[in-house]
Amino acid sequence: MSPSFDVAVIGAGPAGSTTARILAGKGFKTVMVERRSTIGVPIHCGELLPTLPELLDIFPRSKRLQHLGNVPKELVTNKTSRTQLISPQGHAVEFKFGTNIIDRTKFDQYLAHQAADAGCETYLQSTVVNRSTSNQIEFKSRSGPDSLDAKVVVGADGPSSIIARTLGNSYSSPERELSPSINFIMKNVECDENVVQMFFGRNIAPGGYTWIIPKGDSMANVGFGLRRCISTPGTSLLTYLKHFIAKNKIAAPQLKRAKVVSRVGAIIPVAGPVPITTSENALLIGDAAGHVMASNGGGIPTALSGGSIAGHVIAAHLENQNPLSTYDRIWKYEFGKELDTALSVLRIADSVMTSDPLTDVCMRIAGKQFLEPLIRCRLPAPVDFVSKTFVRTFNAIVN
Ligand SMILES: Cc1cc2nc3c(=O)[nH]c(=O)nc-3n(C[C@H](O)[C@H](O)[C@H](O)COP(=O)(O)OP(=O)(O)OC[C@H]3O[C@@H](n4cnc5c(N)ncnc54)[C@H](O)[C@@H]3O)c2cc1C
């Protein structure tokens, strides 16, 4: 007979471990099912987490980030205080933006240990292949096919979530596009370790951007994400990144002695939240829910927030039969607006930045005043004013 749990969390990333910690801590019989053999390995991340004040500025309604965004010092490898957005011709717009560059492997392991310390069981090397509507989970482990049952299932299984599909979400439409990305960890990088650099351009990273994120000690994450609907057909991600490293006039001098220590390819879901994030007995968090800032690909803060909201909503569901749909209301309140704005920014960028010369002109004209708010998931004040005035006027005419 399959073992039974109150809650089965599929995926032991930041989202899953956060939910599992809360539920196990409240005494619910909780299991995390994770396909990797070592949590957090390999790293699929640029490892950038905005500092606590920046997080509270970006997500002003998410008070829980006060606690969740406070990363222990030993997990931080570097701190940066400025960000540069660099146009195809090399024009840099710079502004203050505080970040912690975290050791993502240690970070994921730290969160998973917290869940284990709270009493959560973890099955490693266990790949979930199906969830039935009654919450029977089938998975493949080292010893073969296996299964378990749970009152509530949490899909924390990342951008290609199996659990999201069992809730009725589809990934086949172009609107639900996923951004393929690669990241090199490089050593001997000669960059300013206080500055994060983001490079834009159709020939650099079509529909995305390329990053140099200093990890400290002359190490950096150098990577990029693109969107297939915009990129040149047949050009591989590696071709783009190698060309950037060798030829970009700002980046190449910083990377001329650099060596690749490791490389990973992964997916960033940049199409906004998936349409269905809850059912009667299951819900989705983190990348599985599409909770990523589409304009910059950052998803750690919303994985932590969504994971925490899910933990508390599931506890209330198991204790008092409160509906899981409460989760939708709370995440939409705490960070839904920011995710919507980030998606709007991406759509505007897609339509404006159709060529490198145009991108260059747009970025020069926009300058710090327009570009800085976009990174913070906000529309620049004039655009915000015009769009709000338009909506008000439209409503006044219609009504
Ligand atoms: C190249 C790259 C760079 C990025 N850089 C940043 C950054 O600098 N800052 C930032 O905030 N965000 C960044 N992101 C996004 C960020 O990594 C994610 O948003 C974040 O990891 C989401 O956490 P999660 O817990 O939802 O999912 P994940 O961290 O993806 O965890 C999902 C877990 O589920 C497991 N899993 C998947 N399928 C199954 C299955 N069928 N059965 C069992 N287990 C399964 C996986 O092995 C994984 O451990 C980046 C993403 C990529 C790809």
The ligand as a Gaussian input file, in Angstrom:
#p B3LYP/6-31G(d) Opt

LIG

0 1
 C       19.727000      30.486000     -16.119000
 C       18.788000      31.033000     -15.057000
 C       19.175000      32.139000     -14.287000
 C       18.324000      32.643000     -13.298000
 N       18.749000      33.672000     -12.519000
 C       17.967000      34.133000     -11.526000
 C       18.430000      35.139000     -10.654000
 O       19.583000      35.600000     -10.752000
 N       17.597000      35.599000      -9.671000
 C       16.320000      35.098000      -9.532000
 O       15.565000      35.571000      -8.658000
 N       15.863000      34.121000     -10.331000
 C       16.657000      33.615000     -11.302000
 N       16.215000      32.590000     -12.100000
 C       14.878000      32.028000     -11.837000
 C       14.919000      31.181000     -10.568000
 O       15.985000      30.260000     -10.642000
 C       13.586000      30.459000     -10.379000
 O       12.545000      31.388000     -10.516000
 C       13.517000      29.766000      -9.021000
 O       14.457000      28.742000      -8.941000
 C       12.121000      29.211000      -8.800000
 O       12.130000      28.356000      -7.675000
 P       11.159000      27.070000      -7.650000
 O       11.338000      26.472000      -6.331000
 O        9.812000      27.460000      -8.114000
 O       11.710000      26.136000      -8.818000
 P       13.105000      25.397000      -8.986000
 O       14.176000      26.112000      -8.273000
 O       13.247000      25.185000     -10.463000
 O       12.893000      24.008000      -8.267000
 C       12.075000      23.022000      -8.840000
 C       12.546000      21.690000      -8.298000
 O       11.646000      20.691000      -8.759000
 C       12.393000      19.561000      -9.162000
 N       11.568000      18.837000     -10.142000
 C       11.210000      19.237000     -11.382000
 N       10.433000      18.329000     -11.960000
 C       10.288000      17.319000     -11.075000
 C        9.595000      16.078000     -11.106000
 N        8.874000      15.687000     -12.163000
 N        9.674000      15.277000     -10.014000
 C       10.389000      15.644000      -8.923000
 N       11.075000      16.802000      -8.846000
 C       11.016000      17.639000      -9.908000
 C       13.672000      20.146000      -9.748000
 O       14.718000      19.204000      -9.777000
 C       13.937000      21.302000      -8.808000
 O       14.744000      20.943000      -7.727000
 C       17.044000      32.055000     -13.090000
 C       16.654000      30.945000     -13.863000
 C       17.528000      30.429000     -14.812000
 C       17.092000      29.222000     -15.599000

